[in-house]
Amino acid sequence: MKIKKLVIRSRKPDQRGPCTPEMAALLTCWATSSVDSSSCAQTVQALTECMRKAPKSSRHTNTINYHLARLGKFL
């Protein structure tokens, strides 16, 4: 039996970042008032602090599809 193409779809982790609530609050504030409004300054400051303190995430690339394609020639 020959399999022409092997592909495994990886499970995608939750894509939400650590500052999602602050971003949602800022967008809500901008929707209710204008973007240049000074009433959203506290929300902007909260988002800025969250982004500054958020850990940098390193993406681990999954190489299983590469190896499956390479080894698929021998099946």
Distance bins in CASP14 RR format, pairs under 12 A and 6 or more apart:
PFRMAT RR
TARGET T0000
AUTHOR 0000-0000-0000
RMODE 2
METHOD distances of the structure
MODEL  1
1 75 1 0 0 1 0 0 0 0 0 0 0
2 72 0 0 0 0 1 0 0 0 0 0 0
2 73 0 0 0 0 0 1 0 0 0 0 0
2 74 0 0 0 0 0 1 0 0 0 0 0
2 75 1 0 0 1 0 0 0 0 0 0 0
3 68 0 0 0 0 1 0 0 0 0 0 0
3 69 0 0 0 0 0 1 0 0 0 0 0
3 71 0 0 0 0 0 1 0 0 0 0 0
3 72 1 0 0 1 0 0 0 0 0 0 0
3 73 0 0 0 0 0 1 0 0 0 0 0
3 74 0 0 0 0 0 1 0 0 0 0 0
3 75 1 0 1 0 0 0 0 0 0 0 0
4 68 0 0 0 0 0 1 0 0 0 0 0
4 69 0 0 0 0 0 1 0 0 0 0 0
4 72 0 0 0 0 1 0 0 0 0 0 0
4 73 0 0 0 0 0 1 0 0 0 0 0
4 75 0 0 0 0 1 0 0 0 0 0 0
5 65 0 0 0 0 1 0 0 0 0 0 0
5 68 0 0 0 0 1 0 0 0 0 0 0
5 69 1 0 0 1 0 0 0 0 0 0 0
5 72 0 0 0 0 1 0 0 0 0 0 0
5 73 0 0 0 0 0 1 0 0 0 0 0
5 75 0 0 0 0 0 1 0 0 0 0 0
6 64 0 0 0 0 1 0 0 0 0 0 0
6 65 1 0 0 1 0 0 0 0 0 0 0
6 66 0 0 0 0 0 1 0 0 0 0 0
6 67 0 0 0 0 1 0 0 0 0 0 0
6 68 1 0 1 0 0 0 0 0 0 0 0
6 69 1 0 0 1 0 0 0 0 0 0 0
6 70 0 0 0 0 0 1 0 0 0 0 0
6 71 0 0 0 0 1 0 0 0 0 0 0
6 72 1 0 0 1 0 0 0 0 0 0 0
6 73 0 0 0 0 0 1 0 0 0 0 0
6 74 0 0 0 0 0 1 0 0 0 0 0
6 75 0 0 0 0 1 0 0 0 0 0 0
7 62 0 0 0 0 0 1 0 0 0 0 0
7 64 0 0 0 0 1 0 0 0 0 0 0
7 65 1 0 1 0 0 0 0 0 0 0 0
7 66 0 0 0 0 0 1 0 0 0 0 0
7 67 0 0 0 0 0 1 0 0 0 0 0
7 68 1 0 0 1 0 0 0 0 0 0 0
7 69 0 0 0 0 1 0 0 0 0 0 0
7 72 0 0 0 0 0 1 0 0 0 0 0
8 62 0 0 0 0 1 0 0 0 0 0 0
8 63 0 0 0 0 0 1 0 0 0 0 0
8 64 1 0 1 0 0 0 0 0 0 0 0
8 65 1 0 0 1 0 0 0 0 0 0 0
8 66 0 0 0 0 0 1 0 0 0 0 0
8 67 0 0 0 0 1 0 0 0 0 0 0
8 68 1 0 0 1 0 0 0 0 0 0 0
8 69 0 0 0 0 0 1 0 0 0 0 0
9 62 0 0 0 0 0 1 0 0 0 0 0
9 64 0 0 0 0 0 1 0 0 0 0 0
9 65 0 0 0 0 1 0 0 0 0 0 0
9 68 0 0 0 0 0 1 0 0 0 0 0
10 59 0 0 0 0 0 1 0 0 0 0 0
10 60 0 0 0 0 0 1 0 0 0 0 0
10 61 0 0 0 0 1 0 0 0 0 0 0
10 62 1 0 1 0 0 0 0 0 0 0 0
10 63 0 0 0 0 0 1 0 0 0 0 0
10 64 1 0 0 1 0 0 0 0 0 0 0
10 65 0 0 0 0 1 0 0 0 0 0 0
11 62 0 0 0 0 1 0 0 0 0 0 0
11 64 0 0 0 0 0 1 0 0 0 0 0
12 59 0 0 0 0 0 1 0 0 0 0 0
12 62 0 0 0 0 0 1 0 0 0 0 0
13 57 0 0 0 0 0 1 0 0 0 0 0
13 59 0 0 0 0 0 1 0 0 0 0 0
13 60 0 0 0 0 0 1 0 0 0 0 0
13 62 0 0 0 0 0 1 0 0 0 0 0
14 20 0 0 0 0 1 0 0 0 0 0 0
14 57 0 0 0 0 0 1 0 0 0 0 0
15 57 0 0 0 0 0 1 0 0 0 0 0
15 59 0 0 0 0 0 1 0 0 0 0 0
16 22 0 0 0 0 0 1 0 0 0 0 0
16 23 0 0 0 0 1 0 0 0 0 0 0
16 24 0 0 0 0 0 1 0 0 0 0 0
16 54 0 0 0 0 0 1 0 0 0 0 0
16 57 0 0 0 0 0 1 0 0 0 0 0
17 23 0 0 0 0 1 0 0 0 0 0 0
17 24 0 0 0 0 0 1 0 0 0 0 0
17 50 0 0 0 0 1 0 0 0 0 0 0
17 51 0 0 0 0 0 1 0 0 0 0 0
17 54 1 0 0 1 0 0 0 0 0 0 0
17 55 0 0 0 0 0 1 0 0 0 0 0
17 56 0 0 0 0 0 1 0 0 0 0 0
17 57 0 0 0 0 1 0 0 0 0 0 0
18 47 0 0 0 0 0 1 0 0 0 0 0
18 49 0 0 0 0 0 1 0 0 0 0 0
18 50 1 0 0 1 0 0 0 0 0 0 0
18 51 0 0 0 0 1 0 0 0 0 0 0
18 52 0 0 0 0 0 1 0 0 0 0 0
18 53 0 0 0 0 1 0 0 0 0 0 0
18 54 1 0 1 0 0 0 0 0 0 0 0
18 55 1 0 0 1 0 0 0 0 0 0 0
18 56 0 0 0 0 0 1 0 0 0 0 0
18 57 0 0 0 0 1 0 0 0 0 0 0
19 25 0 0 0 0 0 1 0 0 0 0 0
19 26 0 0 0 0 1 0 0 0 0 0 0
19 43 0 0 0 0 0 1 0 0 0 0 0
19 46 0 0 0 0 1 0 0 0 0 0 0
19 47 1 0 0 1 0 0 0 0 0 0 0
19 48 0 0 0 0 1 0 0 0 0 0 0
19 49 0 0 0 0 1 0 0 0 0 0 0
19 50 1 0 1 0 0 0 0 0 0 0 0
19 51 1 0 1 0 0 0 0 0 0 0 0
19 52 0 0 0 0 1 0 0 0 0 0 0
19 53 0 0 0 0 1 0 0 0 0 0 0
19 54 1 0 1 0 0 0 0 0 0 0 0
19 55 0 0 0 0 0 1 0 0 0 0 0
20 26 0 0 0 0 0 1 0 0 0 0 0
20 27 0 0 0 0 0 1 0 0 0 0 0
20 47 0 0 0 0 0 1 0 0 0 0 0
20 50 0 0 0 0 1 0 0 0 0 0 0
20 51 0 0 0 0 0 1 0 0 0 0 0
20 54 0 0 0 0 0 1 0 0 0 0 0
21 27 0 0 0 0 0 1 0 0 0 0 0
21 28 0 0 0 0 0 1 0 0 0 0 0
21 43 0 0 0 0 0 1 0 0 0 0 0
21 46 0 0 0 0 1 0 0 0 0 0 0
21 47 0 0 0 0 1 0 0 0 0 0 0
21 50 0 0 0 0 1 0 0 0 0 0 0
22 28 0 0 0 0 0 1 0 0 0 0 0
22 29 0 0 0 0 0 1 0 0 0 0 0
22 40 0 0 0 0 0 1 0 0 0 0 0
22 42 0 0 0 0 0 1 0 0 0 0 0
22 43 1 0 0 1 0 0 0 0 0 0 0
22 44 0 0 0 0 1 0 0 0 0 0 0
22 45 0 0 0 0 1 0 0 0 0 0 0
22 46 1 0 1 0 0 0 0 0 0 0 0
22 47 1 0 1 0 0 0 0 0 0 0 0
22 48 0 0 0 0 1 0 0 0 0 0 0
22 49 0 0 0 0 1 0 0 0 0 0 0
22 50 1 0 1 0 0 0 0 0 0 0 0
22 51 0 0 0 0 1 0 0 0 0 0 0
22 52 0 0 0 0 0 1 0 0 0 0 0
22 53 0 0 0 0 0 1 0 0 0 0 0
22 54 0 0 0 0 1 0 0 0 0 0 0
23 29 0 0 0 0 0 1 0 0 0 0 0
23 30 0 0 0 0 0 1 0 0 0 0 0
23 43 0 0 0 0 1 0 0 0 0 0 0
23 44 0 0 0 0 0 1 0 0 0 0 0
23 46 0 0 0 0 1 0 0 0 0 0 0
23 47 1 0 0 1 0 0 0 0 0 0 0
23 48 0 0 0 0 0 1 0 0 0 0 0
23 50 0 0 0 0 1 0 0 0 0 0 0
23 51 0 0 0 0 1 0 0 0 0 0 0
23 54 0 0 0 0 0 1 0 0 0 0 0
24 30 0 0 0 0 0 1 0 0 0 0 0
24 31 0 0 0 0 0 1 0 0 0 0 0
24 43 0 0 0 0 1 0 0 0 0 0 0
24 46 0 0 0 0 0 1 0 0 0 0 0
24 47 0 0 0 0 1 0 0 0 0 0 0
24 50 0 0 0 0 0 1 0 0 0 0 0
25 31 0 0 0 0 0 1 0 0 0 0 0
25 32 0 0 0 0 0 1 0 0 0 0 0
25 40 0 0 0 0 1 0 0 0 0 0 0
25 42 0 0 0 0 1 0 0 0 0 0 0
25 43 1 0 1 0 0 0 0 0 0 0 0
25 44 0 0 0 0 1 0 0 0 0 0 0
25 45 0 0 0 0 0 1 0 0 0 0 0
25 46 1 0 0 1 0 0 0 0 0 0 0
25 47 1 0 0 1 0 0 0 0 0 0 0
25 50 0 0 0 0 0 1 0 0 0 0 0
26 32 0 0 0 0 0 1 0 0 0 0 0
26 33 0 0 0 0 0 1 0 0 0 0 0
26 35 0 0 0 0 1 0 0 0 0 0 0
26 37 0 0 0 0 0 1 0 0 0 0 0
26 39 0 0 0 0 0 1 0 0 0 0 0
26 40 1 0 0 1 0 0 0 0 0 0 0
26 41 0 0 0 0 0 1 0 0 0 0 0
26 42 0 0 0 0 1 0 0 0 0 0 0
26 43 1 0 1 0 0 0 0 0 0 0 0
26 44 1 0 0 1 0 0 0 0 0 0 0
26 45 0 0 0 0 0 1 0 0 0 0 0
26 46 1 0 0 1 0 0 0 0 0 0 0
26 47 1 0 1 0 0 0 0 0 0 0 0
26 48 0 0 0 0 1 0 0 0 0 0 0
26 50 0 0 0 0 0 1 0 0 0 0 0
26 51 0 0 0 0 0 1 0 0 0 0 0
27 33 0 0 0 0 0 1 0 0 0 0 0
27 35 0 0 0 0 0 1 0 0 0 0 0
27 40 0 0 0 0 1 0 0 0 0 0 0
27 43 0 0 0 0 1 0 0 0 0 0 0
27 44 0 0 0 0 0 1 0 0 0 0 0
27 47 0 0 0 0 1 0 0 0 0 0 0
28 39 0 0 0 0 0 1 0 0 0 0 0
28 40 0 0 0 0 1 0 0 0 0 0 0
28 43 0 0 0 0 1 0 0 0 0 0 0
28 47 0 0 0 0 0 1 0 0 0 0 0
29 35 0 0 0 0 1 0 0 0 0 0 0
29 36 0 0 0 0 0 1 0 0 0 0 0
29 37 1 0 0 1 0 0 0 0 0 0 0
29 38 0 0 0 0 0 1 0 0 0 0 0
29 39 1 0 0 1 0 0 0 0 0 0 0
29 40 1 0 1 0 0 0 0 0 0 0 0
29 41 0 0 0 0 1 0 0 0 0 0 0
29 42 0 0 0 0 1 0 0 0 0 0 0
29 43 1 0 1 0 0 0 0 0 0 0 0
29 44 0 0 0 0 1 0 0 0 0 0 0
29 45 0 0 0 0 0 1 0 0 0 0 0
29 46 0 0 0 0 0 1 0 0 0 0 0
29 47 0 0 0 0 0 1 0 0 0 0 0
30 36 0 0 0 0 1 0 0 0 0 0 0
30 37 1 0 0 1 0 0 0 0 0 0 0
30 39 0 0 0 0 0 1 0 0 0 0 0
30 40 1 0 0 1 0 0 0 0 0 0 0
30 41 0 0 0 0 0 1 0 0 0 0 0
30 43 0 0 0 0 1 0 0 0 0 0 0
30 44 0 0 0 0 1 0 0 0 0 0 0
30 47 0 0 0 0 0 1 0 0 0 0 0
31 37 0 0 0 0 0 1 0 0 0 0 0
31 40 0 0 0 0 0 1 0 0 0 0 0
31 43 0 0 0 0 0 1 0 0 0 0 0
32 39 0 0 0 0 1 0 0 0 0 0 0
32 40 0 0 0 0 1 0 0 0 0 0 0
32 43 0 0 0 0 0 1 0 0 0 0 0
33 39 1 0 1 0 0 0 0 0 0 0 0
33 40 1 0 0 1 0 0 0 0 0 0 0
33 41 0 0 0 0 0 1 0 0 0 0 0
33 43 0 0 0 0 0 1 0 0 0 0 0
34 40 0 0 0 0 1 0 0 0 0 0 0
35 43 0 0 0 0 0 1 0 0 0 0 0
35 44 0 0 0 0 0 1 0 0 0 0 0
36 44 0 0 0 0 0 1 0 0 0 0 0
37 43 0 0 0 0 0 1 0 0 0 0 0
37 44 0 0 0 0 0 1 0 0 0 0 0
38 44 0 0 0 0 1 0 0 0 0 0 0
38 45 0 0 0 0 0 1 0 0 0 0 0
40 46 0 0 0 0 0 1 0 0 0 0 0
40 47 0 0 0 0 1 0 0 0 0 0 0
40 48 0 0 0 0 0 1 0 0 0 0 0
41 47 0 0 0 0 0 1 0 0 0 0 0
41 48 0 0 0 0 0 1 0 0 0 0 0
42 48 0 0 0 0 0 1 0 0 0 0 0
42 49 0 0 0 0 0 1 0 0 0 0 0
43 49 0 0 0 0 0 1 0 0 0 0 0
43 50 0 0 0 0 0 1 0 0 0 0 0
44 50 0 0 0 0 0 1 0 0 0 0 0
44 51 0 0 0 0 0 1 0 0 0 0 0
45 51 0 0 0 0 0 1 0 0 0 0 0
45 52 0 0 0 0 0 1 0 0 0 0 0
46 52 0 0 0 0 0 1 0 0 0 0 0
46 53 0 0 0 0 0 1 0 0 0 0 0
47 53 0 0 0 0 0 1 0 0 0 0 0
47 54 0 0 0 0 0 1 0 0 0 0 0
48 54 0 0 0 0 0 1 0 0 0 0 0
62 68 0 0 0 0 0 1 0 0 0 0 0
63 69 0 0 0 0 0 1 0 0 0 0 0
63 70 0 0 0 0 1 0 0 0 0 0 0
63 71 0 0 0 0 0 1 0 0 0 0 0
64 70 0 0 0 0 0 1 0 0 0 0 0
64 71 0 0 0 0 0 1 0 0 0 0 0
65 71 0 0 0 0 0 1 0 0 0 0 0
65 72 0 0 0 0 0 1 0 0 0 0 0
66 72 0 0 0 0 0 1 0 0 0 0 0
67 73 0 0 0 0 0 1 0 0 0 0 0
67 74 0 0 0 0 0 1 0 0 0 0 0
68 74 0 0 0 0 0 1 0 0 0 0 0
68 75 0 0 0 0 1 0 0 0 0 0 0
69 75 0 0 0 0 0 1 0 0 0 0 0
END
